[in-house]
Structures are given as structure tokens and as C-alpha cells.
Amino acid sequence: MMEQLILRSSELGDMELLTDDKKTEFKMLSESLDEYGRAYHPLHGHC
């Protein structure tokens, strides 16, 4: 799952060149990656 999210984010490219719809998708992907990271790779002391 993580790899798929990263791949899709990479495919979207530079945030400044994206349409508003693609910017929304990029933001959602970024939030999903953050949530995944917190759930499966929590930082010490941030659980």
C-alpha cells in the first residue's frame, strides 16, 4: 500500500503544475502517507 501511494504521488509531479483536482488528490495521498507512517512506524515518544 505504501509503495502504491508513493508511486502515485511521484506520478502526479510538481504540485505547482497540477490542476486543482490533482492538487486535492496529492494532498489526500500525502495525508494517507502520514497516517500510514504514524500507524505502522510511530516515532519514539509520539504514540
C-alpha positions, -999 to 999 in steps of 0.1 A, spaced: 0 0 0 27 25 10 46 19 -22 14 25 -43 8 58 -25 43 69 -31 43 59 -67 10 78 -74 24 109 -57 55 107 -78 34 103 -110 15 135 -102 47 155 -102 53 191 -92 25 205 -70 27 239 -87 19 224 -121 -12 204 -110 -48 213 -116 -69 219 -86 -84 184 -87 -49 169 -89 -37 191 -60 -66 178 -39 -56 142 -48 -20 149 -40 -30 164 -6 -51 133 2 -23 110 -8 1 129 14 -23 127 44 -27 90 38 11 85 38 13 105 70 -14 84 87 2 52 75 36 62 88 21 71 122 2 39 124 29 15 113 61 34 120 54 56 150 82 79 162 95 72 197 75 92 222 48 101 198 24 71 202 
